[in-house]
Amino acid sequence: MKLSLSIALSHLLSHRRQTLVSLLGITLGVAFFLATSSLMQGSDADFIKRLVDNSPHVTVYDEYRDPRPQPARLAYPEALVEIRSVKPRTEVRGIRQYKEKLAFISAIPHVRVAPVLTGQVIVTFAGKDLGATINGVIPDLMKNVSTIEEHFIAGSLDSLATNPDGIVLGSGLVEKFRVGMGKNVTVTSPVGVVRTMKIVGLFRTGNAAYDEGQAFVLLKRSQNLLNRPNIANRLILQLDDPDNSPKVAQIVETAVGYKAQSWQEASQDLMSLLKVRRIIMYSVVGAILIVASFGIYNVISTVVLEKTRDIAIMKSMGFHARDILFIFLIEGTIVGVIGSILGTALGLSMMEALSRVEIKTPFNTEPTPIPLDWGYSPIALGIGFAMASSLAAAYLPARKGARVHPVDILRGAG
């Protein structure tokens, strides 16, 4: 082992310039791999965190995943006559007996749930009418399943509990009305119920569409406005572990019958986009390491070409083909290990520099730091890819050197 290592080092030192170029390529490749993958994974994690925090982990809707069979089909499954275009009976939409379903879901470990009744209303102030989605909530339960409380700029959800005719509006909506806290607005529902309500809270999430179109009131007040007594049309679930959302959604849907949708199912297109981004990132950064590995290939190929006679002498002295192969693989390993160490140090320095950068757009009130993933996975991936490319680049010329026939070489030299 010592002899093989000594020979490998002498080969690398005899081509210092080429070795340094190869070493620099691996170092830069690992550094850029580490910084880029950390940046991409950090941005993905930040995006998913924002997506998960700002939306329910599981939502139970007042609809069924599969259409319910018609009574005629149940009564006469083998009938030859089919009745079509039958208008269904008009009924009040919502989750029936939602309190019993709420109790069942609340009993599931590590799950929090709150009922919501949503509907469209018209908010009027000083002769100006704007449409909005009204959310009837129970403040104490809603705070456990939503982060809306963190975005309040005035008042709170608890203000609804002390003001039965209170309403919480988004900042975009109040800016259009040019109205503020304590003012009264008129709310008109699709069923013709009109009620004057007092603004007791304002929120700003940064999502313009949400801030301009959402409002919160007490659940009972929403039921009165929409003429849906004792009804909720949403059950919002929040889990301690969001990754368990698909499993919990399946359990809930099987038990209550209504459609339960996890945040992963609701965001399939976004999750697919993140996967494509990761594939592109690893392809681009991996190409850097592959290009760097050509430097190692060049160094070892040159050594094999120049040391052909020395290889023949070594084999005539008793070295086996696997010994020659092992020597050149050691050379690739040395370059890969040193390049990985230097690249990791450089990559961490680049990450530290990036972590100090803050981005501020004209629409943000506060600067946002660049999200980075400081986990071990980017480092392990970078080092693993560098070592794999180094050994692969060393193996091809090493195999050629191991196949040298000493008799032919020495005879030709003579």
Steps between C-alpha positions, in 0.01 A plus 500: 500500500781743591684421177187549289427831673860616451490419128162673461628817670816505285287478186280792609794714610681440172211680324441781746334742261253245363430366849429850632263569210315175569493579871366849429226357278381258768521772768291746301260225394434392860474861620246599235316171546474563874400867473251447218335190646479667843340805340251297297407266785471795736268685263292183450473447876408866553236482226347183645506651851316808379256281307438271798481779760261716298258225402327214685684169512170323429167653391169318521253634241121477485519280191570140411802377310279268292144598399237332714287247303146609418214325690355364173830329419515350847141376477527364145867424424408280201238733352486538122368857514724783618366835617725792410509876562314472828547820700613417854301626796604839632653461843719689740865417432737421783649229718212340682540441875838667486531509881505118521761487223696772675507290818620192309785687331601671826552153653771417242842543667711802397214652296326834557179591320268798460167545316455775240199620302606691188285684252491796266367835621495863389664750732373859466643824635411854395318374191790282381433127459772234499472123496673295770518150638374490855639239739295413806739374770527417869800717607639263766501207257610699194816624673612137541474414129594824324781756500265788421548634854868568418401735216274735695597867484211610722261313728488121524275201447405520868335834423227304320412317820430828682328661198235264356441744212872553442684429175870462419610624156816474293716808448435500125126517554510784753739698277247481218231626735737750664360396834660407833446335836171560674308596187177330399450320168190338355516130411245351260475124445371318188180405687416865562605533864643846568693586816710791617833384643783676680865462391684355801815366332728549201754255354766505229644171376692641203279304259311775316217274383444368854521843666251648253244222511481339845307591814443327835194501724365275774374163381148562632488838327607339172230234543240775544624701202506199266184346646676175586425440869715240678702435184869528406633433149868463590693317769858623520762263644850582620749223585814492711670324208376634161655200319228280653227702326418243224459222758279710729295623202429141398395406856271801529342454157429134570341583834292810420424433133575853378799582280818558703788654306857521627725795419716269285201404287387861471849610389595218263598739220728700731664187642565375145659836418734468798607153384580635153705781659702249701568286192620805306717616790670163554550459124671839461718479811579133436623597152756729669647205690496282191696764309742527794551124494645529150798673661563190711460282192755715318755480783480123542491438124820703466664305782401168342637614164829627644548218750422209271858370522502545879172308522650219295802484733271497806297213357816309417608547865183331624233771500163365392251678275279571800797665676553736205127572487503567874785754472318711242174479691688633803604798289138571410397456863766743623389770257134432582550510880714815504271670248193403705650638822604828340172520306294444816689777681455736203134402463426567868670839467280579200191392696602723790533793260162424341332479841593864561327616183150642541257561217247781509240552230282811456205299637669374817512716812793305645806346332495122461817292555594240241381158627772235523505136601777448757440127527753227433328369186645761257851439639461121476362524147779732386779286646340177377459632146857637498648169617294302251605720209866493615511121524318461169746737332795311651368152422508521119871587458584281802346199330704574188819517707415174677476323164855586397699189399856538631656269239367703209603832652849390605561326168395815313725712725791274433 
